[in-house]
Amino acid sequence: MLTVEQALEQLLSAATPLTGTESVDTLQACGRVLAQPLTAAIDVPPLANSAMDGYAVRVADVSALGARLPISQRIAAGQVGAVLQADTAARIFTGAPVPQGADAILMQEDCSAEGDTVIINQLPKPGQHVRRAGEDIAAGSTILQSGCYLRPQECGLAASVGAAQLTVFPRLRVAVFFTGDELTLPGQPLKPGAIYNSNRFVLINVLQQLGCVVNDLGIVPDNLPATRAALRQAALNSDLILTSGGVSVGEEDHVKAAVDAEGSLALWSIAVKPGKPLAFGQVNHAQVNQVQGSTPIIGLPGNPVSSLVTFLIFARPFILRRQGRADVLPSTLQLRADFDWPRPDQRREYLRVRRNAQGGLDLFPNQKSGVLTSTSWADGLVNNPPGQAICRGDWVSYHSFAELS
């Protein structure tokens, strides 16, 4: 069996980013991956402006408490005032450009207004409450790198420098299907021996959260001809095939044999729990202009927890790399285990846990691979090395589910 690290290395080495780019409105760019660095054409803020409602003054004009200055102008946000004359003050509001000549802002709470005069009750310091031009972003600086995942805050940052459109990588097209004669869709009668197909709802939703375009090919019967036919169909017009079930060694598990028949298998067995069987390879498809193409496939286990965990640990980084993402591996927190795990497996384990009010981690009591309730109860996974026992109070590596979607 390959280690988790070896399997990830193989997967990521084969995860070539999609070619081509497209331009989208910045308002529609959230969830996409930036394909070209974004350079600021302007300073942000473009002019020095006030951080407070108050009065713009020259520090040299205010030498003592109680000084009285005539109010020479009023400047609101969006207005540009006149040059501030000596021995005067300008009434100014938050975000308004600081008039030329002024070098400090006095908060209105530190002043008293009497008609057209302001009385100074707090001595100002040079630069006080002034936001300098370019303080946030300097013109010519690169504010977003290629490969950056665009969250709402990155879209806002792009908008702040006037970028109406952004160049992004195309969305990854993923064809999915699920193997198993026992699978039934919710809403249909549940026959004896059947189960509802929960993996379809988990995997399709997490793919959509990752920004993929999903082609759901449904449930495929447990036989080799049907599985091979599904692979051939899935390989057309898709950038990745994702399957669930049929990757173990049972007589009714046909994905491995089907991939061997329709293409090639690069890896299969990984020293991970839950999981272990995970297929990765290429599925050939029809020649186009005399060129034989292929589509990568990742075959996940059918047990619900195994399917989700192996997706998050292996398929997710592969998908992110193909999308052009620079950051593909989850960050790790070191947190305190408030539980004992005395009998570790010789494989790397991913334990379902939840952070508690004391800052530690609680363990879901049933860690079996078919217990889907554990994934709903948990807020993350402990990444436990092979053969590593855990004692209450030990520090462990924790991956948050919030970062894995």
C-alpha positions as CSV (number, residue, x, y, z in Angstrom):
1,M,0.0,0.0,0.0
2,L,1.1,3.5,-0.7
3,T,1.4,6.0,2.1
4,V,-0.9,9.1,2.1
5,E,2.1,11.2,1.2
6,Q,3.1,9.0,-1.7
7,A,-0.5,8.9,-3.0
8,L,-0.8,12.6,-2.8
9,E,2.5,13.1,-4.6
10,Q,1.3,10.9,-7.5
11,L,-2.1,12.6,-7.7
12,L,-0.7,16.1,-7.7
13,S,2.0,15.3,-10.2
14,A,-0.7,14.3,-12.6
15,A,-3.0,17.2,-11.8
16,T,-2.2,19.6,-14.7
17,P,-4.2,22.8,-14.5
18,L,-6.8,23.4,-17.2
19,T,-5.7,25.3,-20.3
20,G,-7.4,28.5,-21.4
21,T,-8.9,31.3,-19.5
22,E,-12.0,33.4,-19.5
23,S,-13.0,36.9,-18.4
24,V,-15.8,37.3,-15.9
25,D,-17.4,40.3,-14.2
26,T,-15.8,40.9,-10.8
27,L,-19.2,40.6,-9.2
28,Q,-19.5,37.1,-10.6
29,A,-15.9,36.0,-9.9
30,C,-16.4,34.7,-6.4
31,G,-15.5,31.0,-6.1
32,R,-13.3,31.1,-9.2
33,V,-9.5,30.9,-9.5
34,L,-7.5,33.9,-10.8
35,A,-5.5,33.1,-13.9
36,Q,-3.4,36.3,-14.1
37,P,-1.9,38.5,-11.4
38,L,-3.9,41.6,-10.7
39,T,-1.9,44.9,-10.5
40,A,-3.3,48.0,-9.0
41,A,-3.5,50.9,-11.4
42,I,-4.3,53.4,-8.7
43,D,-3.4,54.2,-5.1
44,V,-6.0,53.2,-2.5
45,P,-7.0,55.5,-1.0
46,P,-6.4,57.7,-4.0
47,L,-6.1,60.8,-1.8
48,A,-5.3,61.4,1.8
49,N,-8.6,61.3,3.6
50,S,-10.1,61.7,7.1
51,A,-10.5,58.7,9.4
52,M,-12.9,60.6,11.6
53,D,-15.7,63.2,11.6
54,G,-14.1,66.3,13.0
55,Y,-11.8,69.2,11.9
56,A,-8.8,69.4,9.6
57,V,-6.1,71.7,11.0
58,R,-2.5,72.7,10.7
59,V,-0.7,71.5,13.8
60,A,1.4,74.6,13.8
61,D,-1.7,76.7,14.2
62,V,-2.8,75.0,17.4
63,S,-0.2,75.7,20.1
64,A,-2.4,75.7,23.2
65,L,-5.6,74.2,24.5
66,G,-8.6,76.5,24.0
67,A,-7.3,77.9,20.7
68,R,-10.1,79.2,18.6
69,L,-10.0,78.8,14.8
70,P,-12.6,80.1,12.3
71,I,-14.2,77.3,10.2
72,S,-13.2,78.2,6.6
73,Q,-14.9,75.4,4.7
74,R,-17.0,72.2,5.0
75,I,-15.8,69.0,3.2
76,A,-17.9,65.9,2.9
77,A,-16.9,62.5,1.5
78,G,-16.7,62.8,-2.3
79,Q,-15.8,66.5,-2.3
80,V,-12.3,68.0,-2.7
81,G,-11.8,71.1,-0.5
82,A,-9.8,74.2,-1.1
83,V,-6.3,74.7,0.2
84,L,-6.6,75.2,4.0
85,Q,-5.6,78.7,4.9
86,A,-3.4,79.4,7.9
87,D,-5.1,79.8,11.2
88,T,-8.3,78.3,10.0
89,A,-10.0,74.8,10.4
90,A,-12.1,72.8,7.9
91,R,-15.1,70.9,9.1
92,I,-14.5,67.4,7.6
93,F,-16.3,64.1,7.6
94,T,-15.1,60.5,7.5
95,G,-13.7,59.6,4.1
96,A,-13.5,63.1,2.8
97,P,-10.1,64.2,1.2
98,V,-7.9,66.1,3.6
99,P,-7.4,69.6,2.2
100,Q,-4.0,70.6,1.0
101,G,-2.1,72.3,3.9
102,A,-3.8,70.4,6.7
103,D,-1.7,67.8,8.5
104,A,-4.0,66.5,11.2
105,I,-7.6,65.7,12.0
106,L,-9.2,66.5,15.4
107,M,-12.1,64.3,16.3
108,Q,-15.3,66.4,16.9
109,E,-15.4,64.9,20.4
110,D,-12.1,66.8,21.1
111,C,-13.5,70.2,20.0
112,S,-16.4,72.6,20.7
113,A,-18.2,74.4,18.0
114,E,-19.5,77.9,18.5
115,G,-21.1,79.2,15.3
116,D,-18.4,79.5,12.7
117,T,-15.6,78.9,15.2
118,V,-14.1,75.7,16.6
119,I,-12.5,75.6,20.1
120,I,-9.6,73.1,20.4
121,N,-9.8,71.0,23.5
122,Q,-7.1,68.4,22.6
123,L,-3.7,69.2,21.0
124,P,-3.3,67.4,17.7
125,K,-0.2,65.4,16.5
126,P,1.1,65.5,12.9
127,G,-0.7,62.8,10.8
128,Q,-3.4,62.2,13.4
129,H,-6.5,60.4,12.0
130,V,-5.2,61.0,8.4
131,R,-5.3,58.0,6.0
132,R,-2.4,58.5,3.7
133,A,-2.8,58.2,-0.1
134,G,-1.8,54.6,-1.0
135,E,-1.9,53.5,2.6
136,D,-3.8,50.4,1.7
137,I,-2.6,49.8,-1.8
138,A,0.2,51.4,-3.8
139,A,-0.3,52.0,-7.5
140,G,1.8,49.4,-9.5
141,S,1.7,46.8,-6.7
142,T,0.4,43.2,-7.3
143,I,-2.5,42.7,-5.0
144,L,-3.7,39.3,-6.2
145,Q,-1.5,36.5,-7.5
146,S,-2.3,34.0,-10.2
147,G,-3.8,30.8,-8.6
148,C,-5.6,32.8,-5.9
149,Y,-9.0,31.5,-4.9
150,L,-11.4,34.4,-5.1
151,R,-13.5,34.8,-2.0
152,P,-15.8,37.8,-1.4
153,Q,-12.9,39.8,0.1
154,E,-10.7,39.2,-2.9
155,C,-13.5,40.4,-5.2
156,G,-13.9,43.5,-3.1
157,L,-10.1,44.1,-3.2
158,A,-10.2,43.9,-7.0
159,A,-13.1,46.2,-7.1
160,S,-11.3,48.7,-4.9
161,V,-8.7,49.3,-7.6
162,G,-11.4,49.6,-10.3
163,A,-11.1,46.1,-11.8
164,A,-14.5,45.5,-13.5
165,Q,-13.5,42.1,-14.9
166,L,-11.1,39.4,-13.8
167,T,-9.3,36.7,-15.9
168,V,-10.0,33.3,-14.3
169,F,-9.4,29.6,-15.1
170,P,-12.4,27.7,-16.5
171,R,-14.5,25.6,-14.2
172,L,-13.6,21.9,-13.9
173,R,-16.2,19.6,-15.5
174,V,-16.7,16.5,-13.4
175,A,-18.7,13.5,-14.4
176,V,-19.9,11.4,-11.5
177,F,-21.6,8.1,-11.1
178,F,-22.3,5.7,-8.3
179,T,-22.1,1.9,-8.4
180,G,-24.3,-0.5,-6.5
181,D,-27.4,-2.6,-7.2
182,E,-28.5,-1.8,-3.6
183,L,-28.6,1.9,-4.2
184,T,-32.0,3.7,-4.3
185,L,-32.7,7.4,-4.6
186,P,-34.7,9.2,-1.9
187,G,-38.3,9.5,-2.9
188,Q,-38.4,5.9,-4.2
189,P,-39.6,2.9,-2.3
190,L,-36.8,1.2,-0.3
191,K,-36.8,-2.5,-1.3
192,P,-35.5,-5.2,1.0
193,G,-31.7,-5.1,1.1
194,A,-31.6,-1.6,-0.5
195,I,-30.1,1.6,0.9
196,Y,-30.6,5.2,0.0
197,N,-27.7,6.8,-2.0
198,S,-26.4,9.3,0.5
199,N,-23.0,9.6,-1.3
200,R,-24.7,11.3,-4.3
201,F,-25.8,14.1,-2.1
202,V,-22.5,14.5,-0.3
203,L,-20.2,14.4,-3.3
204,I,-22.2,16.4,-5.7
205,N,-22.7,19.2,-3.2
206,V,-19.0,19.3,-2.2
207,L,-18.1,19.4,-5.9
208,Q,-20.4,22.3,-6.4
209,Q,-18.9,24.1,-3.4
210,L,-15.5,23.7,-5.0
211,G,-16.8,25.4,-8.1
212,C,-17.1,22.4,-10.4
213,V,-19.6,21.8,-13.1
214,V,-21.2,18.5,-12.3
215,N,-22.6,15.9,-14.8
216,D,-24.5,13.4,-12.7
217,L,-24.7,10.1,-14.5
218,G,-26.6,8.4,-11.7
219,I,-26.5,4.9,-10.4
220,V,-24.6,2.2,-12.4
221,P,-25.5,-1.5,-12.0
222,D,-22.9,-3.8,-10.4
223,N,-21.5,-5.5,-13.5
224,L,-18.4,-5.0,-15.7
225,P,-20.1,-4.1,-19.0
226,A,-22.3,-1.4,-17.4
227,T,-19.3,0.0,-15.5
228,R,-17.2,0.1,-18.7
229,A,-20.0,1.8,-20.6
230,A,-20.4,4.4,-17.9
231,L,-16.7,5.2,-18.0
232,R,-16.8,5.7,-21.7
233,Q,-19.7,8.0,-21.4
234,A,-18.2,9.9,-18.5
235,A,-14.9,10.4,-20.3
236,L,-16.6,12.5,-23.0
237,N,-16.6,16.3,-22.4
238,S,-15.3,16.1,-18.9
239,D,-12.1,17.0,-17.1
240,L,-12.4,14.4,-14.4
241,I,-14.4,11.3,-13.6
242,L,-15.4,10.7,-10.0
243,T,-17.0,7.4,-8.9
244,S,-18.2,6.1,-5.6
245,G,-18.3,2.4,-4.8
246,G,-16.9,-0.7,-6.6
247,V,-13.2,-0.1,-5.9
248,S,-12.7,-2.9,-3.3
249,V,-11.8,-6.5,-4.1
250,G,-15.2,-8.2,-4.0
251,E,-16.7,-10.1,-6.9
252,E,-19.2,-7.2,-7.3
253,D,-16.6,-4.5,-7.4
254,H,-15.9,-3.7,-11.0
255,V,-14.4,-0.1,-11.2
256,K,-10.8,-1.3,-11.0
257,A,-11.2,-3.9,-13.8
258,A,-13.2,-1.4,-15.8
259,V,-10.5,1.3,-15.6
260,D,-7.9,-1.3,-16.6
261,A,-10.0,-2.3,-19.6
262,E,-10.8,1.3,-20.7
263,G,-7.5,3.0,-19.9
264,S,-4.9,2.6,-17.2
265,L,-4.7,2.4,-13.4
266,A,-1.9,4.3,-11.7
267,L,-2.7,3.7,-8.0
268,W,-5.3,1.7,-6.1
269,S,-4.5,0.8,-2.4
270,I,-3.5,3.4,0.1
271,A,-2.6,3.0,3.8
272,V,-5.4,5.2,5.1
273,K,-8.4,4.6,7.4
274,P,-11.2,5.1,6.6
275,G,-10.6,4.3,3.0
276,K,-7.8,2.1,1.7
277,P,-9.2,1.3,-1.8
278,L,-9.0,4.4,-4.0
279,A,-8.6,4.1,-7.7
280,F,-6.7,6.7,-9.8
281,G,-6.0,6.4,-13.5
282,Q,-7.0,7.5,-17.0
283,V,-9.9,6.5,-19.1
284,N,-9.4,6.7,-22.9
285,H,-12.0,8.1,-25.1
286,A,-12.7,8.3,-28.9
287,Q,-10.1,9.7,-31.2
288,V,-10.7,13.3,-32.2
289,N,-8.8,14.5,-35.3
290,Q,-6.5,11.4,-35.1
291,V,-5.6,12.2,-31.5
292,Q,-6.4,9.7,-28.7
293,G,-7.4,11.6,-25.5
294,S,-8.0,10.5,-22.0
295,T,-9.7,11.7,-18.8
296,P,-8.4,11.2,-15.3
297,I,-10.6,9.1,-12.9
298,I,-10.7,9.0,-9.2
299,G,-12.7,6.1,-7.8
300,L,-13.8,6.5,-4.1
301,P,-14.9,3.8,-1.7
302,G,-18.6,3.3,-1.3
303,N,-18.9,3.4,2.5
304,P,-20.2,6.9,3.3
305,V,-17.4,8.1,5.7
306,S,-14.7,6.5,3.6
307,S,-16.1,8.2,0.5
308,L,-16.1,11.7,2.1
309,V,-12.8,11.4,3.8
310,T,-10.9,10.1,0.8
311,F,-12.5,12.8,-1.3
312,L,-11.4,15.5,1.1
313,I,-7.8,14.1,1.5
314,F,-7.1,13.0,-2.1
315,A,-9.7,14.2,-4.6
316,R,-10.0,17.7,-3.3
317,P,-6.3,18.6,-3.7
318,F,-6.3,17.1,-7.2
319,I,-9.4,19.2,-8.2
320,L,-7.9,22.4,-6.7
321,R,-4.6,21.9,-8.6
322,R,-6.5,21.2,-11.9
323,Q,-8.5,24.4,-11.3
324,G,-5.2,26.3,-11.1
325,R,-5.2,26.9,-7.3
326,A,-1.9,27.6,-5.6
327,D,-3.0,26.4,-2.2
328,V,-4.3,22.9,-2.4
329,L,-3.5,21.2,0.9
330,P,-5.5,22.0,4.1
331,S,-3.9,23.9,6.9
332,T,-3.3,22.1,10.2
333,L,-4.0,23.3,13.7
334,Q,-2.4,21.7,16.8
335,L,-5.1,21.1,19.3
336,R,-5.5,19.2,22.5
337,A,-7.1,15.8,22.5
338,D,-9.7,15.5,25.2
339,F,-10.0,11.7,24.5
340,D,-8.0,8.5,24.5
341,W,-7.2,6.5,21.4
342,P,-5.2,3.6,22.8
343,R,-5.4,1.1,19.8
344,P,-4.3,2.9,16.7
345,D,-4.3,1.3,13.3
346,Q,-1.1,0.7,11.3
347,R,-2.6,2.9,8.6
348,R,-2.9,6.7,8.8
349,E,-6.2,7.5,10.5
350,Y,-8.6,10.4,10.1
351,L,-10.7,10.5,13.2
352,R,-14.0,12.5,13.4
353,V,-13.8,15.1,16.2
354,R,-15.4,18.3,17.3
355,R,-13.9,21.3,19.1
356,N,-15.3,21.8,22.6
357,A,-15.8,24.9,24.8
358,Q,-12.5,24.2,26.6
359,G,-10.5,24.5,23.4
360,G,-9.9,20.8,23.0
361,L,-11.3,18.1,20.8
362,D,-14.0,15.5,21.6
363,L,-14.1,12.2,19.7
364,F,-17.2,10.8,18.1
365,P,-17.7,7.5,19.9
366,N,-18.3,5.4,16.8
367,Q,-15.5,5.7,14.2
368,K,-16.8,3.0,11.8
369,S,-16.7,3.9,8.1
370,G,-20.5,3.5,7.6
371,V,-21.5,5.9,10.4
372,L,-22.5,9.1,8.4
373,T,-23.8,10.8,11.5
374,S,-20.2,11.2,12.7
375,T,-19.5,13.5,9.8
376,S,-22.5,15.7,10.6
377,W,-21.6,15.8,14.4
378,A,-17.9,16.5,13.7
379,D,-16.4,19.8,12.7
380,G,-13.1,18.3,11.5
381,L,-10.7,15.4,11.4
382,V,-7.7,14.5,13.5
383,N,-4.8,13.4,11.2
384,N,-3.3,10.6,13.2
385,P,0.0,9.0,12.0
386,P,0.2,5.2,11.6
387,G,0.5,3.4,14.9
388,Q,0.2,6.5,17.0
389,A,-1.7,6.1,20.2
390,I,-3.4,9.2,21.6
391,C,-3.7,10.0,25.3
392,R,-6.0,12.6,26.8
393,G,-4.0,15.9,26.8
394,D,-1.8,15.1,23.8
395,W,-1.5,17.6,21.0
396,V,-2.8,16.4,17.7
397,S,-3.1,17.6,14.1
398,Y,-6.6,18.9,13.2
399,H,-8.1,19.7,9.8
400,S,-11.3,21.8,10.0
401,F,-14.2,20.8,7.7
402,A,-14.6,24.6,7.1
403,E,-11.3,24.5,5.2
404,L,-12.0,21.3,3.3
405,S,-15.0,22.5,1.3
